[in-house]
Amino acid sequence: MPARARPGGAGMRRGASAHRGCVPAPHGARRGPCPGGVLPGAFGAPDRLVAVEPQEVNSRRPWIVGVSGASGTPYAAAVLRALLAAGESVDLVVSRASRLTLLDETGIAYRDAHWREDLGRWLARGADGKPGAFEVDTGAADVRHWAAGDLAAGPSSGSYAVKGMLIVPASTACVAGVALGLSKDLLQRAASVTLKERRPLVVAVRETPLNGQTLRHLVALDEAGAVVLPASPAFYAGATHIQDLVDFVAGRVLDAAGVPHRLYRRWEGELGGGSARG
Ligand SMILES: Cc1cc2nc3c(=O)[nH]c(=O)nc-3n(C[C@H](O)[C@H](O)[C@H](O)COP(=O)(O)O)c2cc1C
């Protein structure tokens, strides 16, 4: 299986776009230059408009990526690489159990104290186990790591600015915890916060077969507004390598989040594309 580096590698582009977060002034209010316009004050009343400093307007709004202890750490790596390649900021929460799956699937021991170094080795790894399949500069990438036990971390609060959350892969235990609102760790708490704030939540569940309890939890998540996205690769996109199958699932996660990517070849309405490469 050939090693493949993607164009526009992770860490190449940083930071928010110049006008991100600029909110139009309410009707009748005097609008300042953008960035640094005006935002509604408390309760959005026009008489309580407050000036906003440019650095506030341009504040970071990451995607939270939660990695739970289901098999499928290559899915998480593919999602993380693609988010960073798209210039997105990432807040990463790696559950305690997922450190076991990561160790099992990659041989990498993920340590809170050395997370950047460990993340770099993880993201460089292909789904086939090749250590240097991707070029990823995690030193330059806009990634923030939060320990799974840190319930005072930014993502534990709804007032912490984020775009939404992607749980990749999601264990059935995690699905249950989020569906029931257990918040047993930061990952589950951040997911509950994402739902209560009506932000996008994508849950890439990985288990087979599924019991009735998990199915009911998945329905509850769907009804709460989450996108339930089984980590279930398709074969119509002409996969020839394990990485292609992994990238298909990762690409569907990014589709659900509305983040542009080139992880898989989209269906264009003609039969036979899947076998064309063979
Ligand atoms: C090697 C390994 C593979 C596992 N694979 C899965 C899996 O595919 N799906 C799943 O739901 N749980 C799986 N588990 C079990 C979860 O890790 C376990 O339920 C754990 O409590 C999940 O905790 P978390 O949701 O806090 O990460 C696996 C465990 C290990 C050690």
Ligand as a Chemical Component Dictionary entry (heavy atoms), coordinates in Angstrom:
data_LIG
# 
_chem_comp.id                   LIG 
_chem_comp.type                 NON-POLYMER 
_chem_comp.pdbx_formal_charge   0 
_chem_comp.three_letter_code    LIG 
# 
loop_
_chem_comp_atom.comp_id 
_chem_comp_atom.atom_id 
_chem_comp_atom.alt_atom_id 
_chem_comp_atom.type_symbol 
_chem_comp_atom.charge 
_chem_comp_atom.model_Cartn_x 
_chem_comp_atom.model_Cartn_y 
_chem_comp_atom.model_Cartn_z 
_chem_comp_atom.pdbx_ordinal 
LIG C1  C1  C 0 -9.302  -2.965 21.843 1  
LIG C2  C2  C 0 -10.674 -2.507 22.225 2  
LIG C3  C3  C 0 -11.611 -2.322 21.239 3  
LIG C4  C4  C 0 -12.904 -1.897 21.557 4  
LIG N1  N1  N 0 -13.797 -1.681 20.542 5  
LIG C5  C5  C 0 -15.021 -1.217 20.830 6  
LIG C6  C6  C 0 -15.931 -0.922 19.772 7  
LIG O1  O1  O 0 -15.639 -1.076 18.584 8  
LIG N2  N2  N 0 -17.141 -0.397 20.104 9  
LIG C7  C7  C 0 -17.503 -0.162 21.396 10 
LIG O2  O2  O 0 -18.606 0.335  21.621 11 
LIG N3  N3  N 0 -16.661 -0.447 22.437 12 
LIG C8  C8  C 0 -15.430 -0.965 22.182 13 
LIG N4  N4  N 0 -14.546 -1.227 23.208 14 
LIG C9  C9  C 0 -15.013 -1.050 24.596 15 
LIG C10 C10 C 0 -14.907 0.387  25.075 16 
LIG O3  O3  O 0 -13.563 0.810  25.062 17 
LIG C11 C11 C 0 -15.474 0.477  26.508 18 
LIG O4  O4  O 0 -16.882 0.288  26.468 19 
LIG C12 C12 C 0 -15.168 1.759  27.193 20 
LIG O5  O5  O 0 -15.825 1.779  28.450 21 
LIG C13 C13 C 0 -15.585 2.993  26.397 22 
LIG O6  O6  O 0 -15.326 4.121  27.186 23 
LIG P1  P1  P 0 -15.413 5.609  26.591 24 
LIG O7  O7  O 0 -16.713 5.723  25.877 25 
LIG O8  O8  O 0 -15.323 6.479  27.808 26 
LIG O9  O9  O 0 -14.227 5.834  25.729 27 
LIG C14 C14 C 0 -13.254 -1.660 22.906 28 
LIG C15 C15 C 0 -12.293 -1.855 23.911 29 
LIG C16 C16 C 0 -11.024 -2.267 23.564 30 
LIG C17 C17 C 0 -10.013 -2.454 24.654 31 
# 
loop_
_chem_comp_bond.comp_id 
_chem_comp_bond.atom_id_1 
_chem_comp_bond.atom_id_2 
_chem_comp_bond.value_order 
_chem_comp_bond.pdbx_ordinal 
LIG C1  C2  SING 1  
LIG C2  C3  SING 2  
LIG C2  C16 DOUB 3  
LIG C3  C4  DOUB 4  
LIG C4  N1  SING 5  
LIG C4  C14 SING 6  
LIG N1  C5  DOUB 7  
LIG C5  C6  SING 8  
LIG C5  C8  SING 9  
LIG C6  O1  DOUB 10 
LIG C6  N2  SING 11 
LIG N2  C7  SING 12 
LIG C7  O2  DOUB 13 
LIG C7  N3  SING 14 
LIG N3  C8  DOUB 15 
LIG C8  N4  SING 16 
LIG N4  C9  SING 17 
LIG N4  C14 SING 18 
LIG C9  C10 SING 19 
LIG C10 O3  SING 20 
LIG C10 C11 SING 21 
LIG C11 O4  SING 22 
LIG C11 C12 SING 23 
LIG C12 O5  SING 24 
LIG C12 C13 SING 25 
LIG C13 O6  SING 26 
LIG O6  P1  SING 27 
LIG P1  O7  DOUB 28 
LIG P1  O8  SING 29 
LIG P1  O9  SING 30 
LIG C14 C15 DOUB 31 
LIG C15 C16 SING 32 
LIG C16 C17 SING 33 
# 
